[in-house]
Each structure stands twice: as structure tokens, then as C-alpha cells.
Amino acid sequence: MTRQRTILSRVVRRIIMALYRWKGWKLDGHLPDLPKYVIAGAPHTSNWDFVFFIGATAEEGVEPNFMGKHTLFKGVMRRFMFDMGGIPIDRTKRSNVVEQVAEEFARRERLALVIAAEGTRGTDGSWKSGFYNIARAANVPIVPAWVCNERMVLGFGQPLWPSGNYGADLLKIARFMLSKLPDYERFKVLEAQALKIIEENGDA
């Protein structure tokens, strides 16, 4: 029998959906009809980003998951964090983050993991490789997701299965992002990062 969610998590979800609809956000593209994947989202410019991702994924009928420090899943916050889609990550364990998340993918029948691919809001637009390493270790595709706060649009691209050639795959993602926001400087930085990786690896 499915455990009933906490009142707090139900209230928070309703507030998030109310904000999402009140702001008038629109979707461009759809999430794939697949049980498991990594959603690599960018740009990460606001603490509101994840709120609108929850709204957009809910509109698609998907409840996203996210990674959180394991200490947040203790005491009174434990059930709330799990109910909101949290996956506890213990950085003190011998297994690293990639291994822990890959194990979680293997354990579950469905998992849509949202990752802010840039890492922090203060980035210049370069992406961290964690999202890619997790998708490859878990043998799941990557769904690129972009946000335009000015137009209040959140979009999803086609799933990309990691080939093992990080530079080439990153370039495909960068050019998809630029096709949606061609003048956005961070995505130009992302394209340059991918081209540099390809050049350094001799894949050009």
C-alpha cells in the first residue's frame, strides 16, 4: 500500500503549482515516454528555477527527483524530503555520488532526476560533468531542459543517450540550447567548452 504523503508536502506542491500557473509559464517540447532519465537543466540563475521545473514536470505528469545532502533527511524533515522527491546523498560514504545515484536508478522502476548542470548560479555557463557521468553509469538518457525567465518558457529536448564521447555529446546539447536561445551568452560559453573538450581529446 502506498504511504500517504505528509500534509506539508501536499501543501507545498499545491503552492508551487498555483505559482506556476499564476505566472503563466508555458512549455516548449515534452518529456519522453521513458521510465528513467536525467533532466539536465540550464541556466541556473534563480532559486525559483526548481519551483518552475516542478510545475513543468507536473504538467507533463512526471514527479521529478533531486539530490540532497543526507543530513537533510533526518528528524522532522525526513518524510517531507522524500515526499518532495529527494534522494539522500552521503558524501562520507566510500561510494561516490555517481555510484550512489546509479544504484538508486537501478533500485527504482521510474526516476526522473533533475540536475542543475551548471552546478551553481555563479557559473559563467560551463557545465559540470556530473549529470553526464550519472546518466552513463545508470545507463539512462539525458533530457536537456532550458529556461527563459523573460518569456516564462521552459522547454525539453529529445533524449540523448551518452555515447562515451563527452565533448561530442555536450556539443549536441549546447547547440540544441542555442537553437532555443541563440543570443544567450551562457550557452555560447557551453558550446565553446564542448569544442575545447573535443579539441583536447583529439576528436575534432
Backbone hydrogen bonds in HBPLUS format (Angstrom, degrees):
<---DONOR---> <-ACCEPTOR-->    atom                        ^
c    i                          cat <-CA-CA->   ^        H-A-AA   ^      H-
h    n   atom  resd res      DA  || num        DHA   H-A  angle D-A-AA Bond
n    s   type  num  typ     dist DA aas  dist angle  dist       angle   num
A0010-ARG N   A0006-THR O   3.16 MM   4  6.45 157.9  2.21 149.6 155.6     1
A0011-VAL N   A0007-ILE O   2.91 MM   4  6.14 158.1  1.95 154.5 160.6     2
A0012-VAL N   A0008-LEU O   2.89 MM   4  6.08 164.1  1.91 153.9 158.3     3
A0013-ARG N   A0009-SER O   3.00 MM   4  6.12 161.1  2.04 145.1 149.9     4
A0014-ARG N   A0010-ARG O   3.09 MM   4  6.29 155.2  2.15 142.3 148.9     5
A0015-ILE N   A0011-VAL O   2.97 MM   4  6.25 155.2  2.03 150.4 157.4     6
A0016-ILE N   A0012-VAL O   2.91 MM   4  6.16 160.8  1.94 152.3 157.6     7
A0017-MET N   A0013-ARG O   2.95 MM   4  6.19 164.9  1.97 151.5 155.0     8
A0018-ALA N   A0014-ARG O   2.92 MM   4  6.07 151.4  2.00 143.2 151.5     9
A0019-LEU N   A0015-ILE O   2.91 MM   4  6.16 158.1  1.96 152.3 157.7    10
A0020-TYR N   A0016-ILE O   2.90 MM   4  6.11 162.0  1.93 151.8 157.2    11
A0021-ARG N   A0017-MET O   3.00 MM   4  6.15 163.5  2.03 147.1 150.8    12
A0022-TRP N   A0018-ALA O   2.84 MM   4  5.90 154.2  1.91 144.2 152.7    13
A0023-LYS N   A0019-LEU O   2.92 MM   4  6.01 157.3  1.98 150.1 154.7    14
A0025-TRP N   A0020-TYR O   3.48 MM   5  6.15 168.8  2.49 169.8 168.5    15
A0024-GLY N   A0021-ARG O   3.07 MM   3  5.04 137.6  2.26  94.1 106.6    16
A0026-LYS N   A0152-MET O   2.98 MM 126  6.44 151.3  2.06 148.3 157.1    17
A0154-LEU N   A0026-LYS O   2.96 MM 128  6.37 160.6  2.00 165.6 171.2    18
A0028-ASP N   A0154-LEU O   3.06 MM 126  6.14 145.9  2.18 133.9 135.7    19
A0156-PHE N   A0028-ASP O   2.86 MM 128  6.39 145.1  1.98 154.1 164.1    20
A0111-LEU N   A0035-PRO O   2.90 MM  76  6.43 153.8  1.97 147.6 153.6    21
A0037-TYR N   A0111-LEU O   3.03 MM  74  6.57 152.8  2.11 160.3 164.6    22
A0113-LEU N   A0037-TYR O   3.08 MM  76  6.54 150.4  2.17 160.3 160.8    23
A0038-VAL N   A0141-PRO O   2.97 MM 103  6.35 166.6  1.99 161.7 165.8    24
A0143-VAL N   A0038-VAL O   2.71 MM 105  6.04 165.3  1.73 163.3 166.5    25
A0039-ILE N   A0113-LEU O   2.72 MM  74  5.82 166.7  1.74 146.1 151.0    26
A0115-ILE N   A0039-ILE O   2.88 MM  76  6.10 164.2  1.91 173.0 168.6    27
A0040-ALA N   A0143-VAL O   3.00 MM 103  6.04 144.3  2.13 130.6 141.8    28
A0145-ALA N   A0040-ALA O   2.95 MM 105  5.87 155.1  2.01 147.1 141.2    29
A0041-GLY N   A0115-ILE O   2.95 MM  74  6.11 161.7  1.98 159.1 164.4    30
A0117-ALA N   A0041-GLY O   3.15 MM  76  5.79 139.7  2.32 140.7 152.5    31
A0042-ALA N   A0145-ALA O   2.98 MM 103  6.42 144.5  2.11 153.0 163.1    32
A0049-ASP N   A0046-SER O   3.20 MM   3  5.54 165.0  2.22 108.2 112.8    33
A0051-VAL N   A0048-TRP O   2.99 MM   3  5.14 118.2  2.39 101.4 117.6    34
A0052-PHE N   A0048-TRP O   3.13 MM   4  6.49 158.9  2.18 162.4 167.0    35
A0053-PHE N   A0049-ASP O   2.97 MM   4  6.26 141.9  2.12 144.2 156.1    36
A0054-ILE N   A0050-PHE O   2.92 MM   4  6.16 153.1  1.99 148.1 153.8    37
A0055-GLY N   A0051-VAL O   3.11 MM   4  6.46 155.3  2.17 143.4 150.1    38
A0056-ALA N   A0052-PHE O   2.89 MM   4  6.05 159.7  1.93 143.8 149.1    39
A0057-THR N   A0053-PHE O   2.88 MM   4  5.98 166.5  1.90 151.0 154.9    40
A0058-ALA N   A0054-ILE O   2.93 MM   4  5.95 154.0  2.00 143.0 150.8    41
A0059-GLU N   A0055-GLY O   3.04 MM   4  6.24 147.5  2.15 140.6 149.1    42
A0060-GLU N   A0056-ALA O   3.22 MM   4  6.54 130.7  2.48 133.6 146.1    43
A0060-GLU N   A0057-THR O   2.95 MM   3  4.93 130.5  2.20  94.1 108.5    44
A0062-VAL N   A0057-THR O   2.84 MM   5  5.10 167.4  1.86 144.6 142.2    45
A0061-GLY N   A0058-ALA O   2.90 MM   3  4.83 156.7  1.95 102.2 109.2    46
A0065-ASN N   A0112-ALA O   2.78 MM  47  5.84 158.4  1.83 152.7 153.0    47
A0114-VAL N   A0065-ASN O   2.85 MM  49  6.00 170.0  1.86 162.7 160.4    48
A0066-PHE N   A0085-GLY O   2.99 MM  19  6.10 150.3  2.08 134.8 137.0    49
A0087-ILE N   A0066-PHE O   2.71 MM  21  5.93 132.5  1.93 157.0 169.7    50
A0068-GLY N   A0087-ILE O   3.00 MM  19  5.91 154.5  2.06 148.0 144.4    51
A0089-ILE N   A0068-GLY O   2.77 MM  21  5.84 149.2  1.86 165.0 168.7    52
A0072-LEU N   A0069-LYS O   2.93 MM   3  5.77 164.3  1.96 127.5 132.4    53
A0070-HIS N   A0089-ILE O   3.02 MM  19  5.01 146.0  2.14 136.3 128.9    54
A0073-PHE N   A0070-HIS O   3.08 MM   3  5.50 161.4  2.12 112.0 118.0    55
A0078-ARG N   A0075-GLY O   3.25 MM   3  5.65 160.9  2.28 112.5 118.0    56
A0081-MET N   A0077-MET O   2.91 MM   4  6.01 166.9  1.93 163.0 165.6    57
A0082-PHE N   A0078-ARG O   3.16 MM   4  6.45 163.9  2.19 154.4 158.4    58
A0083-ASP N   A0079-ARG O   2.83 MM   4  5.96 159.7  1.87 150.7 157.3    59
A0084-MET N   A0080-PHE O   2.97 MM   4  6.17 138.8  2.14 146.0 156.5    60
A0086-GLY N   A0081-MET O   2.85 MM   5  5.23 153.0  1.92 158.5 152.7    61
A0085-GLY N   A0082-PHE O   3.01 MM   3  5.19 157.6  2.06 106.3 113.3    62
A0093-LYS N   A0090-ASP O   3.30 MM   3  5.78 165.3  2.32 111.3 115.7    63
A0100-GLN N   A0096-ASN O   3.00 MM   4  6.27 162.3  2.04 156.3 161.6    64
A0101-VAL N   A0097-VAL O   2.97 MM   4  6.18 164.2  2.00 157.6 160.9    65
A0102-ALA N   A0098-VAL O   2.91 MM   4  6.03 157.6  1.96 148.5 155.6    66
A0103-GLU N   A0099-GLU O   2.97 MM   4  6.13 152.2  2.05 145.8 152.7    67
A0104-GLU N   A0100-GLN O   3.13 MM   4  6.43 143.0  2.27 135.9 145.8    68
A0104-GLU N   A0101-VAL O   3.04 MM   3  4.91 117.6  2.44  90.8 106.6    69
A0105-PHE N   A0101-VAL O   2.93 MM   4  6.30 151.3  2.02 150.5 158.1    70
A0106-ALA N   A0102-ALA O   3.03 MM   4  6.31 154.1  2.10 144.7 151.5    71
A0107-ARG N   A0103-GLU O   2.98 MM   4  6.16 141.1  2.14 139.8 150.2    72
A0108-ARG N   A0104-GLU O   3.19 MM   4  6.31 142.4  2.33 144.8 152.3    73
A0119-GLY N   A0116-ALA O   2.90 MM   3  5.56 152.8  1.98 120.1 128.6    74
A0128-LYS N   A0117-ALA O   2.89 MM  11  5.91 160.7  1.93 167.0 167.4    75
A0132-TYR N   A0129-SER O   3.08 MM   3  5.36 120.7  2.45 104.3 118.5    76
A0133-ASN N   A0129-SER O   2.98 MM   4  6.25 164.5  2.00 160.7 165.5    77
A0134-ILE N   A0130-GLY O   2.92 MM   4  6.06 159.0  1.97 155.0 160.2    78
A0135-ALA N   A0131-PHE O   3.11 MM   4  6.25 164.4  2.14 140.9 145.3    79
A0136-ARG N   A0132-TYR O   2.92 MM   4  6.12 158.8  1.96 150.8 156.9    80
A0137-ALA N   A0133-ASN O   2.94 MM   4  6.02 160.5  1.98 143.2 148.9    81
A0138-ALA N   A0134-ILE O   2.89 MM   4  6.00 153.7  1.96 151.7 158.9    82
A0139-ASN N   A0135-ALA O   2.91 MM   4  5.77 112.7  2.38 131.7 147.0    83
A0140-VAL N   A0135-ALA O   2.98 MM   5  5.10 165.6  2.00 146.1 150.8    84
A0139-ASN N   A0136-ARG O   3.22 MM   3  4.93 145.7  2.35  92.1 102.1    85
A0142-ILE N   A0160-LEU O   2.76 MM  18  5.05 165.3  1.78 136.6 140.8    86
A0160-LEU N   A0142-ILE O   2.73 MM  18  5.05 158.0  1.78 142.3 149.7    87
A0157-GLY N   A0144-PRO O   2.82 MM  13  5.23 153.1  1.89 160.8 162.5    88
A0146-TRP N   A0155-GLY O   2.97 MM   9  5.28 149.6  2.07 137.9 147.7    89
A0155-GLY N   A0146-TRP O   2.89 MM   9  5.28 158.9  1.94 147.0 154.0    90
A0148-CYS N   A0153-VAL O   2.86 MM   5  5.26 157.5  1.91 165.0 167.3    91
A0152-MET N   A0148-CYS O   2.79 MM   4  5.61 118.0  2.18 138.4 156.5    92
A0153-VAL N   A0148-CYS O   3.10 MM   5  5.26 155.0  2.16 139.7 145.9    93
A0169-ASP N   A0165-ASN O   3.03 MM   4  6.23 165.4  2.05 159.3 163.9    94
A0170-LEU N   A0166-TYR O   2.79 MM   4  5.87 159.2  1.83 153.2 159.6    95
A0171-LEU N   A0167-GLY O   2.95 MM   4  6.12 147.9  2.05 143.1 151.8    96
A0172-LYS N   A0168-ALA O   3.14 MM   4  6.45 150.6  2.23 142.7 149.6    97
A0173-ILE N   A0169-ASP O   3.12 MM   4  6.46 157.2  2.17 147.6 153.3    98
A0174-ALA N   A0170-LEU O   2.82 MM   4  6.06 163.0  1.85 151.0 156.1    99
A0175-ARG N   A0171-LEU O   2.95 MM   4  6.09 160.6  1.98 149.5 153.9   100
A0176-PHE N   A0172-LYS O   3.05 MM   4  6.25 142.1  2.19 138.7 149.0   101
A0176-PHE N   A0173-ILE O   3.13 MM   3  5.10 122.0  2.48  93.7 108.6   102
A0177-MET N   A0173-ILE O   2.92 MM   4  6.24 162.3  1.96 155.2 159.7   103
A0178-LEU N   A0174-ALA O   2.90 MM   4  6.18 156.5  1.96 147.3 154.0   104
A0179-SER N   A0175-ARG O   3.00 MM   4  6.06 135.9  2.20 130.8 141.7   105
A0179-SER N   A0176-PHE O   3.08 MM   3  5.06 125.8  2.39  93.6 108.2   106
A0180-LYS N   A0177-MET O   3.09 MM   3  5.34 142.0  2.24 101.9 112.6   107
A0181-LEU N   A0177-MET O   2.95 MM   4  6.25 155.5  2.01 150.2 158.0   108
A0184-TYR N   A0181-LEU O   3.14 MM   3  5.51 167.6  2.16 119.7 122.2   109
A0188-LYS N   A0185-GLU O   3.03 MM   3  5.02 127.0  2.32  96.0 110.7   110
A0189-VAL N   A0185-GLU O   2.97 MM   4  6.34 150.0  2.06 151.3 159.7   111
A0190-LEU N   A0186-ARG O   2.95 MM   4  6.26 149.7  2.05 141.0 149.6   112
A0191-GLU N   A0187-PHE O   3.02 MM   4  6.21 153.9  2.09 137.6 143.5   113
A0192-ALA N   A0188-LYS O   3.01 MM   4  6.27 158.0  2.06 144.9 150.8   114
A0193-GLN N   A0189-VAL O   2.85 MM   4  6.10 151.7  1.93 148.3 156.6   115
A0194-ALA N   A0190-LEU O   3.00 MM   4  6.29 159.1  2.05 150.2 154.8   116
A0195-LEU N   A0191-GLU O   2.99 MM   4  6.26 160.5  2.03 150.5 155.7   117
A0196-LYS N   A0192-ALA O   2.94 MM   4  6.11 151.4  2.02 146.1 153.8   118
A0197-ILE N   A0193-GLN O   3.01 MM   4  6.29 156.1  2.07 149.6 155.5   119
A0198-ILE N   A0194-ALA O   3.01 MM   4  6.28 160.7  2.05 150.5 155.5   120
A0199-GLU N   A0195-LEU O   2.96 MM   4  6.16 159.3  2.00 145.3 150.9   121
A0200-GLU N   A0196-LYS O   2.86 MM   4  6.05 163.0  1.89 152.0 156.5   122
A0201-ASN N   A0197-ILE O   2.97 MM   4  6.13 143.9  2.11 144.2 153.5   123
A0203-ASP N   A0198-ILE O   2.87 MM   5  5.05 161.0  1.91 156.4 153.8   124
A0202-GLY N   A0199-GLU O   3.09 MM   3  5.05 153.9  2.16  99.9 107.9   125
